Each structure stands twice: as structure tokens, then as C-alpha cells.
Amino acid sequence: MPRYLSLIRIDEQNPPVEEPSPELMERMGELIEEMTKAGVMLDNAGLLPTSDGTRVRWEGGEISVTDGPFTEAKEVIGGYAMLQAKDKAEAVEWTKRFLQVHEAYWTVTCEVREIVEG
């Protein structure tokens, strides 16, 4: 079965005013448990803010290293989920369910991309 990476994009400069609610965390835990039992969820995690990150770039035969934060980026990757699904449509359906556990005041975008095998 193909694997998919769901990149969780957030606007780091405009985070939700409220912290994740206990209810959100409970719903998220239940969904992740369901996905794991179904054999769909292979791995997932949140990421620290870009202020803790470093970009390493190769350009014109030279390496450059830049410490965060990366203020020019509006949306940043705030986390990921690695899924195994029968096809992209199934991976997208699970991703929609992930987004729907969030309260309405959240703005979250997921980009679902198939992982090249072999």
C-alpha cells in the first residue's frame, strides 16, 4: 500500500488565541488511536516553532546556514502525519477527519503527498 505524508501547515505568526482544549486533545487522541488500529497511522508529531529551527541551503555550489525564526514564511510546517492508505482519496479522507477535530477558531491546512517508493 502506498504511503502518504500529510504536512500540517499553520500560520505561526497568528496562532490561535487559546491553547488546545482538553476536548480537542481527547478527540485527537481518539482519532490517532483509531487510525493506528486501522493500520493507517504510521507516525505523527508536532514540530517546535521556526525560532528553534535551522535552514541549510545548497545554492551555486555553496552551503549556507540560517537560524530561525523565518519571518518571511507565512505558513510553516507545524507537524506531520505519515499515513499508509489504499489510495490518495483514503489518505485525504483521514486528513479531513484530522482537521475536523479542531475547534472553529483554528486555521490549519494539510498538504497530502504520496511518498515515492523505491
C-alpha atoms as a printed R data frame, in Angstrom:
    type eleno elety resid chain resno       x      y      z
1   ATOM     1    CA   MET     A     1   0.000  0.000  0.000
2   ATOM     2    CA   PRO     A     2   1.259  3.484 -0.760
3   ATOM     3    CA   ARG     A     3   2.395  5.838  1.974
4   ATOM     4    CA   TYR     A     4   1.422  9.495  2.217
5   ATOM     5    CA   LEU     A     5   2.824 12.423  4.142
6   ATOM     6    CA   SER     A     6   0.271 14.870  5.457
7   ATOM     7    CA   LEU     A     7   2.138 18.116  6.118
8   ATOM     8    CA   ILE     A     8   0.334 20.184  8.727
9   ATOM     9    CA   ARG     A     9   0.700 23.863  7.882
10  ATOM    10    CA   ILE     A    10  -0.001 26.644 10.358
11  ATOM    11    CA   ASP     A    11   0.332 30.413 10.388
12  ATOM    12    CA   GLU     A    12   2.983 30.672 13.074
13  ATOM    13    CA   GLN     A    13   2.665 34.466 13.268
14  ATOM    14    CA   ASN     A    14  -1.085 34.280 14.026
15  ATOM    15    CA   PRO     A    15  -1.583 31.284 16.312
16  ATOM    16    CA   PRO     A    16  -4.945 30.599 17.943
17  ATOM    17    CA   VAL     A    17  -5.554 32.833 20.949
18  ATOM    18    CA   GLU     A    18  -6.440 29.801 23.053
19  ATOM    19    CA   GLU     A    19  -4.324 26.739 23.765
20  ATOM    20    CA   PRO     A    20  -5.655 23.396 22.501
21  ATOM    21    CA   SER     A    21  -8.638 22.492 24.656
22  ATOM    22    CA   PRO     A    22  -8.721 19.261 26.671
23  ATOM    23    CA   GLU     A    23 -11.642 18.219 24.448
24  ATOM    24    CA   LEU     A    24  -9.542 18.749 21.313
25  ATOM    25    CA   MET     A    25  -6.713 16.713 22.780
26  ATOM    26    CA   GLU     A    26  -9.153 13.930 23.688
27  ATOM    27    CA   ARG     A    27 -10.687 13.890 20.194
28  ATOM    28    CA   MET     A    28  -7.216 13.919 18.641
29  ATOM    29    CA   GLY     A    29  -6.101 11.028 20.824
30  ATOM    30    CA   GLU     A    30  -9.186  9.002 19.900
31  ATOM    31    CA   LEU     A    31  -8.675  9.635 16.180
32  ATOM    32    CA   ILE     A    32  -4.980  8.751 16.309
33  ATOM    33    CA   GLU     A    33  -5.828  5.550 18.194
34  ATOM    34    CA   GLU     A    34  -8.467  4.659 15.577
35  ATOM    35    CA   MET     A    35  -6.040  5.362 12.727
36  ATOM    36    CA   THR     A    36  -3.285  3.326 14.398
37  ATOM    37    CA   LYS     A    37  -5.593  0.338 14.959
38  ATOM    38    CA   ALA     A    38  -6.723  0.569 11.315
39  ATOM    39    CA   GLY     A    39  -3.069  0.394 10.208
40  ATOM    40    CA   VAL     A    40  -3.271  3.832  8.586
41  ATOM    41    CA   MET     A    41  -1.185  5.921 11.018
42  ATOM    42    CA   LEU     A    42   2.500  5.061 10.761
43  ATOM    43    CA   ASP     A    43   3.921  8.098 12.568
44  ATOM    44    CA   ASN     A    44   2.947 11.629 13.597
45  ATOM    45    CA   ALA     A    45   4.369 14.528 15.550
46  ATOM    46    CA   GLY     A    46   4.242 18.253 16.051
47  ATOM    47    CA   LEU     A    47   7.281 20.416 15.405
48  ATOM    48    CA   LEU     A    48   8.878 23.138 17.504
49  ATOM    49    CA   PRO     A    49   8.493 26.720 16.223
50  ATOM    50    CA   THR     A    50  10.746 28.014 13.458
51  ATOM    51    CA   SER     A    51  12.561 30.087 16.080
52  ATOM    52    CA   ASP     A    52  14.147 26.783 17.155
53  ATOM    53    CA   GLY     A    53  14.882 25.669 13.587
54  ATOM    54    CA   THR     A    54  17.799 25.993 11.199
55  ATOM    55    CA   ARG     A    55  17.721 26.106  7.398
56  ATOM    56    CA   VAL     A    56  20.596 24.577  5.483
57  ATOM    57    CA   ARG     A    57  20.682 25.622  1.823
58  ATOM    58    CA   TRP     A    58  22.775 24.453 -1.122
59  ATOM    59    CA   GLU     A    59  22.983 27.027 -3.908
60  ATOM    60    CA   GLY     A    60  25.615 27.710 -6.552
61  ATOM    61    CA   GLY     A    61  27.971 25.169 -5.030
62  ATOM    62    CA   GLU     A    62  27.857 26.837 -1.611
63  ATOM    63    CA   ILE     A    63  26.253 25.885  1.699
64  ATOM    64    CA   SER     A    64  24.520 28.497  3.833
65  ATOM    65    CA   VAL     A    65  23.065 28.017  7.295
66  ATOM    66    CA   THR     A    66  20.352 30.292  8.701
67  ATOM    67    CA   ASP     A    67  18.912 30.065 12.201
68  ATOM    68    CA   GLY     A    68  15.192 30.727 12.711
69  ATOM    69    CA   PRO     A    69  12.796 32.293 13.059
70  ATOM    70    CA   PHE     A    70  11.960 32.552  9.377
71  ATOM    71    CA   THR     A    71   9.796 35.655  9.289
72  ATOM    72    CA   GLU     A    72   9.320 35.638  5.519
73  ATOM    73    CA   ALA     A    73   7.233 32.459  5.744
74  ATOM    74    CA   LYS     A    74   3.509 32.982  6.311
75  ATOM    75    CA   GLU     A    75   2.653 29.298  6.632
76  ATOM    76    CA   VAL     A    76   5.105 26.857  8.163
77  ATOM    77    CA   ILE     A    77   5.042 23.128  8.734
78  ATOM    78    CA   GLY     A    78   3.847 22.673 12.309
79  ATOM    79    CA   GLY     A    79   3.673 18.887 12.241
80  ATOM    80    CA   TYR     A    80   3.185 15.834 10.091
81  ATOM    81    CA   ALA     A    81   1.426 12.509  9.853
82  ATOM    82    CA   MET     A    82   2.741  9.585  7.829
83  ATOM    83    CA   LEU     A    83  -0.175  7.521  6.586
84  ATOM    84    CA   GLN     A    84  -0.494  4.216  4.767
85  ATOM    85    CA   ALA     A    85  -3.673  4.070  2.719
86  ATOM    86    CA   LYS     A    86  -5.054  2.169 -0.262
87  ATOM    87    CA   ASP     A    87  -5.030  5.362 -2.341
88  ATOM    88    CA   LYS     A    88  -4.795  9.141 -2.153
89  ATOM    89    CA   ALA     A    89  -8.564  9.518 -1.698
90  ATOM    90    CA   GLU     A    90  -8.423  7.473  1.516
91  ATOM    91    CA   ALA     A    91  -5.434  9.478  2.788
92  ATOM    92    CA   VAL     A    92  -7.351 12.703  2.095
93  ATOM    93    CA   GLU     A    93 -10.435 11.395  3.957
94  ATOM    94    CA   TRP     A    94  -8.369 10.619  7.064
95  ATOM    95    CA   THR     A    95  -6.744 14.053  6.790
96  ATOM    96    CA   LYS     A    96 -10.180 15.708  6.635
97  ATOM    97    CA   ARG     A    97 -11.148 13.893  9.823
98  ATOM    98    CA   PHE     A    98  -7.954 15.165 11.455
99  ATOM    99    CA   LEU     A    99  -8.851 18.749 10.551
100 ATOM   100    CA   GLN     A   100 -12.451 18.358 11.738
101 ATOM   101    CA   VAL     A   101 -11.438 17.522 15.331
102 ATOM   102    CA   HIS     A   102 -10.200 21.120 15.700
103 ATOM   103    CA   GLU     A   103 -12.396 23.895 17.046
104 ATOM   104    CA   ALA     A   104 -13.627 26.537 14.585
105 ATOM   105    CA   TYR     A   105 -11.099 29.142 15.793
106 ATOM   106    CA   TRP     A   106  -8.181 27.065 14.441
107 ATOM   107    CA   THR     A   107  -6.800 27.668 10.965
108 ATOM   108    CA   VAL     A   108  -4.929 24.578  9.829
109 ATOM   109    CA   THR     A   109  -4.049 23.398  6.322
110 ATOM   110    CA   CYS     A   110  -2.801 19.930  5.439
111 ATOM   111    CA   GLU     A   111  -0.949 19.083  2.255
112 ATOM   112    CA   VAL     A   112  -1.217 15.370  1.392
113 ATOM   113    CA   ARG     A   113   1.579 13.991 -0.784
114 ATOM   114    CA   GLU     A   114   2.411 10.457 -1.804
115 ATOM   115    CA   ILE     A   115   5.862  9.197 -0.821
116 ATOM   116    CA   VAL     A   116   7.974  7.929 -3.721
117 ATOM   117    CA   GLU     A   117   8.830  4.271 -3.066
118 ATOM   118    CA   GLY     A   118  11.960  2.521 -4.274
